Amino acid sequence: MINLENEIVLHRTAKNVSIQEEYKFIFEPLIYFSIFSFPLTLDEIYKYNQSSKTKEEIKKALNILVAKHLIYNTSKYYQLEENLNQINNRLIGENNYERKKKRIKNVVKLIASFPYVESINLSGSLSKGVWGKETDIDFFIITKKNKLWLCRTLLILFKKIFLFNNKKYFCINYLISDDNLIIPDKNIFTATEISTLQNVYGTSIFELFIKENNWSKSFLPNTIQKESWNIKPFTSIFKKIVENLLSDNFSNKLDTFLLNQTLKQWKNKFGSSNKNNFDLNFRSLKSSSKHHPRGFQNVVLGKYNKGISEYCKK
């Protein structure tokens, strides 16, 4: 869904500066999602709004801005710049998402049948209900305590051996364990990703995760938790054997070994980046694994902050 080459088109003129600041609460979600070439509906502008405005107040503001040609409305979609291709791409993406739901569910059943998987959640474009041309099935997974790296390694080995390292339908870039559910990066990017996660397996632990990350409401107070798919996993003898035969002591030591080996590999491959960026994009803790080589978070936040400072400048 993300198009990192797409730049926000700014409407800055002297006569519009004050009104753009006044209606900053409208421009904020439009600027954020324009980074992803993603037009928004009225309900979505309300959902991703950082203010305490009501839906009626937002609708009234939208009408004013459309009348002044500061934003554009086509059918039910609002954009900073009128772009019918983006609207068409979204409609195609939504249709593809519905057609591919069965395939997504089968992948979820497979992952849920692996040892130590507690909860599976769709992230990225799929969590927004869209399957675009460049969409991967991105998963945010919660594992059992002290089993994260063991769980991750088993999943990665399966992908490399049996799926020929296909990332299209099996992209696992972020895992946390059930003993540390709080996401430390508190900003609009992570708040949006948390608020849009689609839980598909392991509802109870996911609900606890949402509760532990209630800070996201300070950014997006109008978001509500989506209904879970409650997918039942495939029957797995492998899962039962591994979880029952490996003692906690041995599996904990193995988990630590796999953490150290993975971290060593990532440092060899990506260690040229500065420490702060490496720690953010390749978070490698006992309770957290993050593998984001392209550094989406910083890229998106950089574009967003630039758009806000330029577009809503006083």
Residue pairs with C-beta under 8 A, 6 or more apart in sequence:
1 36
1 37
1 38
1 93
1 124
1 125
1 128
1 130
1 132
1 134
1 135
2 35
2 36
2 125
2 296
2 300
3 35
3 36
3 37
4 294
4 296
4 299
6 34
6 35
6 36
6 37
7 303
8 31
8 34
8 35
8 80
8 303
8 306
8 307
8 311
9 34
9 80
9 81
10 307
10 310
10 311
11 20
11 70
11 80
11 311
12 20
12 310
12 311
12 313
16 68
16 70
17 313
17 314
18 314
19 65
19 68
19 70
20 27
20 70
20 311
20 312
20 313
21 312
21 313
21 314
23 61
23 64
23 65
23 70
24 308
24 312
25 49
25 50
25 51
25 53
25 58
25 61
26 45
26 58
26 61
26 62
26 65
26 71
27 71
27 80
27 308
27 311
27 312
28 48
28 49
28 50
28 308
28 312
29 40
29 44
29 45
29 48
29 49
29 50
30 40
30 45
30 71
30 78
30 79
30 80
31 80
31 304
31 307
31 308
31 311
32 48
32 188
32 192
32 300
32 304
33 39
33 40
33 44
33 48
34 79
34 80
34 81
34 307
35 300
35 303
35 304
35 307
36 125
37 83
37 86
37 89
38 86
38 90
38 128
38 130
39 74
39 77
39 78
39 79
39 83
39 86
39 87
39 90
40 48
40 77
40 78
40 79
41 76
41 77
41 78
42 55
42 58
42 59
42 62
42 76
42 78
43 55
45 58
45 62
45 78
46 53
46 55
46 58
46 222
47 220
47 222
47 223
48 192
48 220
48 222
48 223
49 58
49 220
49 221
49 222
50 188
50 219
50 220
50 221
52 221
53 61
62 71
62 73
62 78
65 71
66 72
66 73
66 78
71 78
71 79
71 80
72 78
72 79
72 80
72 81
72 82
74 82
74 84
74 87
75 87
77 87
77 90
79 86
79 87
89 132
90 130
92 132
93 125
93 130
93 131
93 132
93 135
94 129
94 130
96 130
96 131
96 132
96 135
97 126
97 129
97 130
97 131
99 131
100 131
103 169
104 122
104 126
104 137
104 200
105 200
105 229
105 231
107 137
107 169
107 170
108 120
108 200
108 201
108 229
108 231
108 233
109 231
109 232
109 233
109 234
110 233
110 234
111 117
111 120
111 139
111 141
111 155
111 170
111 172
111 201
112 120
112 201
112 202
112 231
112 232
112 233
112 234
113 233
113 234
113 235
113 236
113 238
113 239
114 151
114 154
114 155
114 158
114 236
114 238
114 239
115 147
115 150
115 151
115 154
115 238
115 239
115 242
115 243
116 143
116 144
116 147
116 148
116 150
116 151
116 242
116 243
117 141
117 142
117 143
117 151
117 201
117 202
118 141
118 142
118 143
118 144
118 178
118 202
118 205
119 141
119 142
119 199
119 201
119 202
119 203
119 205
119 206
119 209
120 139
120 140
120 141
120 142
120 199
120 200
120 201
120 202
120 231
121 127
121 139
121 140
121 141
121 142
121 197
121 198
121 199
121 200
121 206
122 137
122 138
122 139
122 140
122 197
122 198
122 200
123 138
123 139
123 140
123 174
123 193
123 196
123 197
124 135
124 136
124 138
125 131
125 132
125 135
125 138
126 135
126 137
126 138
126 198
127 138
127 193
127 196
127 197
127 198
128 196
136 167
136 168
136 169
136 171
137 168
137 169
137 170
137 171
138 171
138 173
139 171
139 172
139 173
139 174
140 174
140 175
140 193
140 197
141 151
141 172
141 174
141 175
141 176
142 175
142 176
142 177
142 178
142 181
142 202
142 205
142 206
142 209
143 151
143 152
143 175
143 176
143 177
143 178
144 151
144 177
144 178
145 177
145 178
145 179
145 287
146 177
146 179
146 248
146 251
146 252
146 255
146 286
147 177
147 251
147 255
148 175
148 176
148 177
148 255
148 259
148 286
148 287
148 288
148 289
149 255
149 256
149 258
149 259
149 262
149 286
149 289
150 251
150 254
150 255
150 258
151 175
152 172
152 175
152 258
152 262
152 289
153 258
153 262
154 242
155 170
155 172
156 172
159 165
159 166
159 167
159 170
159 172
163 169
163 170
173 290
173 291
173 292
174 289
174 290
174 291
174 292
175 288
175 289
175 290
176 183
176 209
176 287
176 288
176 289
177 286
177 287
177 288
178 205
178 208
179 287
180 287
180 288
181 208
181 209
181 212
181 213
182 212
182 213
183 190
183 194
183 213
185 280
185 297
186 215
186 216
187 219
187 297
187 301
188 219
188 220
188 301
188 304
189 296
189 297
189 300
189 301
189 304
190 216
190 297
191 215
191 216
191 218
191 219
191 220
192 219
192 220
194 210
194 213
194 216
195 216
195 220
195 223
196 223
197 206
197 226
198 226
198 229
199 206
199 225
199 226
199 228
199 229
200 228
200 229
200 230
200 231
201 229
201 230
201 231
201 233
203 228
203 230
206 228
207 225
210 225
216 223
217 223
246 254
255 286
256 286
259 284
259 285
259 286
262 284
262 289
263 282
263 284
266 278
266 282
266 284
266 291
267 278
270 278
270 281
270 282
270 293
271 278
273 281
277 295
277 298
280 290
280 292
280 295
280 297
280 298
281 290
281 291
281 292
281 293
281 295
281 297
282 290
282 291
282 292
282 293
283 289
283 290
284 290
